[in-house]
Amino acid sequence: MKRISYPAPIQALIAELKRMPGIGPRSAERIALWMVQRRDSRAADIAAAIQSVAVQIHPCPRCGYFTTAELCDFCADAHRDGTLLCVVEQPTDILPLERTSVFRGRYHALGGRISPLDHIGPEHLRIGELLVRIRDEKPAEIILALGSDVEGEATANYIAGLLRDLPVNITRLAQGMPAGGGLEHADELTLSRALSGRTKLAV
């Protein structure tokens, strides 16, 4: 007997949803059926929003954050403190820091962290772009707001080594960050205290 399944369009939608992080087969099926069954699901609006993001959003060429313009809002803001440059792993790490209202400097997203097990070396990150920015913008302090796990520490130490002979202070977020985690796991109060209590990195 032939096994009956969902029509091909629903199967295709479930397959695409399963590709998203954090969405398993059951969740993908629930979302797909919700879109099909609920008249107020606004499936066309969701599809249009996804298409708009895919077409219009691109990384800021200076810091790596998301933007639709030539530069993102952070880099285009002339009122931000150019003497402070905060280095993060991913562009998604910028907003948690920004929401603390403690930091008013500029940002630089590396696009990841050094991870030999994942075959990610320094050449795969935006470290070269960081060195160019430091040379051109001449910040007084570089804040390494990287994860507290092994890969984050390795990345911080690598960058600190590159900056060792430059006339710039290199600091690290204070303790209190979640052990083995990144900025996305920290609440605003923890991040605020970590920024305020940052310490100079010995290189």
ZADO-1210 file (C-alpha; in nm, 4 decimals, padded with zeros to 6 digits):
<atoms>
<atom x="00.0000" y="00.0000" z="00.0000" code="MET" pos="1"/>
<atom x="00.1289" y="00.3424" z="-00.0939" code="LYS" pos="2"/>
<atom x="00.2215" y="00.5555" z="00.2044" code="ARG" pos="3"/>
<atom x="00.0280" y="00.8812" z="00.2131" code="ILE" pos="4"/>
<atom x="00.2142" y="01.1943" z="00.3176" code="SER" pos="5"/>
<atom x="00.1657" y="01.5698" z="00.2960" code="TYR" pos="6"/>
<atom x="00.1432" y="01.7256" z="-00.0504" code="PRO" pos="7"/>
<atom x="00.4767" y="01.8179" z="-00.2054" code="ALA" pos="8"/>
<atom x="00.4599" y="02.1944" z="-00.1258" code="PRO" pos="9"/>
<atom x="00.4081" y="02.1224" z="00.2453" code="ILE" pos="10"/>
<atom x="00.6902" y="01.8671" z="00.2450" code="GLN" pos="11"/>
<atom x="00.9173" y="02.1219" z="00.0770" code="ALA" pos="12"/>
<atom x="00.8295" y="02.3866" z="00.3377" code="LEU" pos="13"/>
<atom x="00.8966" y="02.1431" z="00.6239" code="ILE" pos="14"/>
<atom x="01.2320" y="02.0521" z="00.4687" code="ALA" pos="15"/>
<atom x="01.3350" y="02.4179" z="00.4452" code="GLU" pos="16"/>
<atom x="01.2220" y="02.4977" z="00.8003" code="LEU" pos="17"/>
<atom x="01.4262" y="02.2033" z="00.9339" code="LYS" pos="18"/>
<atom x="01.7395" y="02.3694" z="00.7993" code="ARG" pos="19"/>
<atom x="01.6985" y="02.6574" z="01.0447" code="MET" pos="20"/>
<atom x="01.8956" y="02.6429" z="01.3720" code="PRO" pos="21"/>
<atom x="01.6966" y="02.5181" z="01.6665" code="GLY" pos="22"/>
<atom x="01.4072" y="02.3842" z="01.4570" code="ILE" pos="23"/>
<atom x="01.3734" y="02.0065" z="01.4549" code="GLY" pos="24"/>
<atom x="01.1424" y="01.7891" z="01.2417" code="PRO" pos="25"/>
<atom x="00.8444" y="01.8184" z="01.4753" code="ARG" pos="26"/>
<atom x="00.8755" y="02.1961" z="01.5134" code="SER" pos="27"/>
<atom x="00.9157" y="02.2369" z="01.1370" code="ALA" pos="28"/>
<atom x="00.6016" y="02.0331" z="01.0775" code="GLU" pos="29"/>
<atom x="00.4041" y="02.2359" z="01.3349" code="ARG" pos="30"/>
<atom x="00.5097" y="02.5689" z="01.1823" code="ILE" pos="31"/>
<atom x="00.4330" y="02.4528" z="00.8284" code="ALA" pos="32"/>
<atom x="00.0870" y="02.3269" z="00.9234" code="LEU" pos="33"/>
<atom x="00.0168" y="02.6471" z="01.1172" code="TRP" pos="34"/>
<atom x="00.0911" y="02.8459" z="00.8007" code="MET" pos="35"/>
<atom x="-00.1382" y="02.6218" z="00.5979" code="VAL" pos="36"/>
<atom x="-00.4304" y="02.6015" z="00.8410" code="GLN" pos="37"/>
<atom x="-00.4431" y="02.9501" z="00.9925" code="ARG" pos="38"/>
<atom x="-00.5893" y="03.2166" z="00.7681" code="ARG" pos="39"/>
<atom x="-00.4206" y="03.4822" z="00.9806" code="ASP" pos="40"/>
<atom x="-00.0756" y="03.3224" z="00.9531" code="SER" pos="41"/>
<atom x="00.0223" y="03.5891" z="00.6946" code="ARG" pos="42"/>
<atom x="00.2391" y="03.3416" z="00.5063" code="ALA" pos="43"/>
<atom x="00.2812" y="03.5862" z="00.2179" code="ALA" pos="44"/>
<atom x="00.4067" y="03.8549" z="00.4579" code="ASP" pos="45"/>
<atom x="00.6518" y="03.6115" z="00.6160" code="ILE" pos="46"/>
<atom x="00.7799" y="03.5084" z="00.2729" code="ALA" pos="47"/>
<atom x="00.8147" y="03.8738" z="00.1695" code="ALA" pos="48"/>
<atom x="01.0060" y="03.9580" z="00.4883" code="ALA" pos="49"/>
<atom x="01.2467" y="03.6680" z="00.4328" code="ILE" pos="50"/>
<atom x="01.3007" y="03.7727" z="00.0717" code="GLN" pos="51"/>
<atom x="01.3563" y="04.1338" z="00.1788" code="SER" pos="52"/>
<atom x="01.6229" y="04.0319" z="00.4316" code="VAL" pos="53"/>
<atom x="01.7972" y="03.8135" z="00.1757" code="ALA" pos="54"/>
<atom x="01.8068" y="04.0926" z="-00.0817" code="VAL" pos="55"/>
<atom x="01.8607" y="04.4066" z="00.1265" code="GLN" pos="56"/>
<atom x="02.0708" y="04.3095" z="00.4288" code="ILE" pos="57"/>
<atom x="02.4492" y="04.2883" z="00.3986" code="HIS" pos="58"/>
<atom x="02.7411" y="04.3103" z="00.6428" code="PRO" pos="59"/>
<atom x="02.8745" y="04.6558" z="00.7197" code="CYS" pos="60"/>
<atom x="03.2130" y="04.6688" z="00.5424" code="PRO" pos="61"/>
<atom x="03.3678" y="04.8426" z="00.8430" code="ARG" pos="62"/>
<atom x="03.2427" y="04.6544" z="01.1497" code="CYS" pos="63"/>
<atom x="03.0521" y="04.3552" z="01.0149" code="GLY" pos="64"/>
<atom x="02.7119" y="04.4427" z="01.1644" code="TYR" pos="65"/>
<atom x="02.3909" y="04.4182" z="00.9606" code="PHE" pos="66"/>
<atom x="02.2907" y="04.7085" z="00.7396" code="THR" pos="67"/>
<atom x="02.0931" y="04.8097" z="00.4332" code="THR" pos="68"/>
<atom x="02.3081" y="05.1174" z="00.3732" code="ALA" pos="69"/>
<atom x="02.6753" y="05.1709" z="00.2916" code="GLU" pos="70"/>
<atom x="02.7590" y="05.1727" z="00.6646" code="LEU" pos="71"/>
<atom x="02.5588" y="05.0471" z="00.9623" code="CYS" pos="72"/>
<atom x="02.4016" y="05.2859" z="01.2143" code="ASP" pos="73"/>
<atom x="02.6893" y="05.2359" z="01.4603" code="PHE" pos="74"/>
<atom x="02.9631" y="05.3218" z="01.2108" code="CYS" pos="75"/>
<atom x="02.7651" y="05.6100" z="01.0602" code="ALA" pos="76"/>
<atom x="02.7080" y="05.7712" z="01.4015" code="ASP" pos="77"/>
<atom x="02.9613" y="06.0520" z="01.4329" code="ALA" pos="78"/>
<atom x="02.8821" y="06.0944" z="01.8040" code="HIS" pos="79"/>
<atom x="03.0224" y="05.7571" z="01.9092" code="ARG" pos="80"/>
<atom x="03.3559" y="05.7477" z="02.0935" code="ASP" pos="81"/>
<atom x="03.6213" y="05.6622" z="01.8368" code="GLY" pos="82"/>
<atom x="03.8852" y="05.6028" z="02.1053" code="THR" pos="83"/>
<atom x="03.7123" y="05.2777" z="02.2129" code="LEU" pos="84"/>
<atom x="03.6870" y="04.9754" z="01.9857" code="LEU" pos="85"/>
<atom x="03.5042" y="04.6675" z="02.1144" code="CYS" pos="86"/>
<atom x="03.5882" y="04.3410" z="01.9376" code="VAL" pos="87"/>
<atom x="03.3198" y="04.0703" z="01.9395" code="VAL" pos="88"/>
<atom x="03.2896" y="03.7286" z="01.7775" code="GLU" pos="89"/>
<atom x="02.9646" y="03.7718" z="01.5865" code="GLN" pos="90"/>
<atom x="02.7555" y="04.0716" z="01.4770" code="PRO" pos="91"/>
<atom x="02.4765" y="03.9291" z="01.6966" code="THR" pos="92"/>
<atom x="02.6977" y="04.0026" z="01.9995" code="ASP" pos="93"/>
<atom x="02.6800" y="04.3779" z="01.9396" code="ILE" pos="94"/>
<atom x="02.3217" y="04.4482" z="02.0453" code="LEU" pos="95"/>
<atom x="02.3500" y="04.2793" z="02.3887" code="PRO" pos="96"/>
<atom x="02.6422" y="04.5127" z="02.4654" code="LEU" pos="97"/>
<atom x="02.4609" y="04.8129" z="02.3221" code="GLU" pos="98"/>
<atom x="02.1539" y="04.7496" z="02.5371" code="ARG" pos="99"/>
<atom x="02.3613" y="04.7939" z="02.8521" code="THR" pos="100"/>
<atom x="02.3894" y="05.1686" z="02.7713" code="SER" pos="101"/>
<atom x="02.7403" y="05.1535" z="02.9201" code="VAL" pos="102"/>
<atom x="02.9447" y="05.1367" z="02.6002" code="PHE" pos="103"/>
<atom x="02.9329" y="05.4216" z="02.3503" code="ARG" pos="104"/>
<atom x="03.2367" y="05.3354" z="02.1418" code="GLY" pos="105"/>
<atom x="03.2633" y="05.1466" z="01.8152" code="ARG" pos="106"/>
<atom x="03.2433" y="04.7763" z="01.7360" code="TYR" pos="107"/>
<atom x="03.4216" y="04.5191" z="01.5236" code="HIS" pos="108"/>
<atom x="03.2767" y="04.1713" z="01.4605" code="ALA" pos="109"/>
<atom x="03.5310" y="03.9027" z="01.3710" code="LEU" pos="110"/>
<atom x="03.2758" y="03.6704" z="01.2136" code="GLY" pos="111"/>
<atom x="03.3689" y="03.3818" z="01.4412" code="GLY" pos="112"/>
<atom x="03.6580" y="03.2618" z="01.6536" code="ARG" pos="113"/>
<atom x="03.9662" y="03.0504" z="01.6085" code="ILE" pos="114"/>
<atom x="03.8637" y="02.6856" z="01.6256" code="SER" pos="115"/>
<atom x="04.1110" y="02.4284" z="01.4884" code="PRO" pos="116"/>
<atom x="03.8598" y="02.1445" z="01.5360" code="LEU" pos="117"/>
<atom x="03.6221" y="02.3260" z="01.3000" code="ASP" pos="118"/>
<atom x="03.9085" y="02.4154" z="01.0635" code="HIS" pos="119"/>
<atom x="03.8680" y="02.7875" z="01.1397" code="ILE" pos="120"/>
<atom x="04.1978" y="02.9729" z="01.1581" code="GLY" pos="121"/>
<atom x="04.2849" y="03.3419" z="01.1906" code="PRO" pos="122"/>
<atom x="04.2763" y="03.3770" z="00.8124" code="GLU" pos="123"/>
<atom x="03.9046" y="03.2946" z="00.8138" code="HIS" pos="124"/>
<atom x="03.8179" y="03.5817" z="01.0487" code="LEU" pos="125"/>
<atom x="03.8061" y="03.9594" z="01.0034" code="ARG" pos="126"/>
<atom x="04.1328" y="04.0049" z="01.1899" code="ILE" pos="127"/>
<atom x="04.3084" y="04.1682" z="00.8951" code="GLY" pos="128"/>
<atom x="04.0293" y="04.4229" z="00.8725" code="GLU" pos="129"/>
<atom x="04.0659" y="04.4835" z="01.2471" code="LEU" pos="130"/>
<atom x="04.4362" y="04.5633" z="01.2099" code="LEU" pos="131"/>
<atom x="04.3588" y="04.8054" z="00.9267" code="VAL" pos="132"/>
<atom x="04.0985" y="04.9822" z="01.1419" code="ARG" pos="133"/>
<atom x="04.3378" y="05.0132" z="01.4330" code="ILE" pos="134"/>
<atom x="04.6014" y="05.1590" z="01.2035" code="ARG" pos="135"/>
<atom x="04.3604" y="05.4063" z="01.0421" code="ASP" pos="136"/>
<atom x="04.1365" y="05.4999" z="01.3364" code="GLU" pos="137"/>
<atom x="04.4028" y="05.4820" z="01.6106" code="LYS" pos="138"/>
<atom x="04.1754" y="05.3901" z="01.9045" code="PRO" pos="139"/>
<atom x="04.3207" y="05.4265" z="02.2541" code="ALA" pos="140"/>
<atom x="04.1643" y="05.1044" z="02.3847" code="GLU" pos="141"/>
<atom x="04.0734" y="04.7697" z="02.2329" code="ILE" pos="142"/>
<atom x="03.8152" y="04.5764" z="02.4361" code="ILE" pos="143"/>
<atom x="03.8188" y="04.2039" z="02.3618" code="LEU" pos="144"/>
<atom x="03.4580" y="04.1042" z="02.4342" code="ALA" pos="145"/>
<atom x="03.5007" y="03.7430" z="02.3300" code="LEU" pos="146"/>
<atom x="03.3599" y="03.4224" z="02.4756" code="GLY" pos="147"/>
<atom x="03.5087" y="03.2761" z="02.7923" code="SER" pos="148"/>
<atom x="03.5454" y="02.9269" z="02.6461" code="ASP" pos="149"/>
<atom x="03.8653" y="02.7758" z="02.5052" code="VAL" pos="150"/>
<atom x="03.8140" y="02.9096" z="02.1523" code="GLU" pos="151"/>
<atom x="03.7278" y="03.2582" z="02.2774" code="GLY" pos="152"/>
<atom x="04.0371" y="03.2696" z="02.4976" code="GLU" pos="153"/>
<atom x="04.2565" y="03.1444" z="02.2121" code="ALA" pos="154"/>
<atom x="04.1194" y="03.4128" z="01.9819" code="THR" pos="155"/>
<atom x="04.1701" y="03.6859" z="02.2428" code="ALA" pos="156"/>
<atom x="04.5278" y="03.5763" z="02.3077" code="ASN" pos="157"/>
<atom x="04.6040" y="03.5618" z="01.9359" code="TYR" pos="158"/>
<atom x="04.4760" y="03.9151" z="01.8769" code="ILE" pos="159"/>
<atom x="04.6515" y="04.0448" z="02.1881" code="ALA" pos="160"/>
<atom x="04.9769" y="03.9015" z="02.0542" code="GLY" pos="161"/>
<atom x="04.9321" y="04.0845" z="01.7241" code="LEU" pos="162"/>
<atom x="04.8703" y="04.4125" z="01.9068" code="LEU" pos="163"/>
<atom x="05.1483" y="04.3701" z="02.1614" code="ARG" pos="164"/>
<atom x="05.3806" y="04.6325" z="02.0096" code="ASP" pos="165"/>
<atom x="05.1136" y="04.8873" z="01.9219" code="LEU" pos="166"/>
<atom x="05.0471" y="05.1961" z="02.1387" code="PRO" pos="167"/>
<atom x="04.7026" y="05.0803" z="02.2446" code="VAL" pos="168"/>
<atom x="04.5533" y="04.9463" z="02.5678" code="ASN" pos="169"/>
<atom x="04.4103" y="04.5961" z="02.5386" code="ILE" pos="170"/>
<atom x="04.1392" y="04.5051" z="02.7883" code="THR" pos="171"/>
<atom x="03.9179" y="04.2060" z="02.8515" code="ARG" pos="172"/>
<atom x="03.5664" y="04.1907" z="02.9961" code="LEU" pos="173"/>
<atom x="03.5643" y="04.1432" z="03.3726" code="ALA" pos="174"/>
<atom x="03.4808" y="03.8075" z="03.5294" code="GLN" pos="175"/>
<atom x="03.1169" y="03.7248" z="03.5833" code="GLY" pos="176"/>
<atom x="03.0474" y="03.6166" z="03.2278" code="MET" pos="177"/>
<atom x="02.8917" y="03.2696" z="03.1918" code="PRO" pos="178"/>
<atom x="03.1678" y="03.0077" z="03.1962" code="ALA" pos="179"/>
<atom x="03.2138" y="02.8535" z="02.8553" code="GLY" pos="180"/>
<atom x="02.9553" y="03.0804" z="02.6966" code="GLY" pos="181"/>
<atom x="02.9294" y="03.3788" z="02.4694" code="GLY" pos="182"/>
<atom x="02.7683" y="03.7188" z="02.5042" code="LEU" pos="183"/>
<atom x="02.4289" y="03.5909" z="02.3908" code="GLU" pos="184"/>
<atom x="02.3981" y="03.3944" z="02.7173" code="HIS" pos="185"/>
<atom x="02.4545" y="03.6957" z="02.9447" code="ALA" pos="186"/>
<atom x="02.1897" y="03.9322" z="03.0731" code="ASP" pos="187"/>
<atom x="02.2241" y="04.3093" z="03.0451" code="GLU" pos="188"/>
<atom x="02.3259" y="04.3610" z="03.4079" code="LEU" pos="189"/>
<atom x="02.6060" y="04.1044" z="03.3812" code="THR" pos="190"/>
<atom x="02.7308" y="04.2609" z="03.0589" code="LEU" pos="191"/>
<atom x="02.7121" y="04.6092" z="03.2069" code="SER" pos="192"/>
<atom x="02.9248" y="04.5051" z="03.5056" code="ARG" pos="193"/>
<atom x="03.1651" y="04.3160" z="03.2807" code="ALA" pos="194"/>
<atom x="03.2158" y="04.6250" z="03.0663" code="LEU" pos="195"/>
<atom x="03.2528" y="04.8627" z="03.3590" code="SER" pos="196"/>
<atom x="03.4980" y="04.6344" z="03.5369" code="GLY" pos="197"/>
<atom x="03.7063" y="04.5349" z="03.2347" code="ARG" pos="198"/>
<atom x="04.0726" y="04.4673" z="03.3076" code="THR" pos="199"/>
<atom x="04.3919" y="04.5242" z="03.1165" code="LYS" pos="200"/>
<atom x="04.5111" y="04.2161" z="02.9325" code="LEU" pos="201"/>
<atom x="04.8689" y="04.1116" z="03.0002" code="ALA" pos="202"/>
<atom x="05.0544" y="04.0392" z="02.6746" code="VAL" pos="203"/>
</atoms>
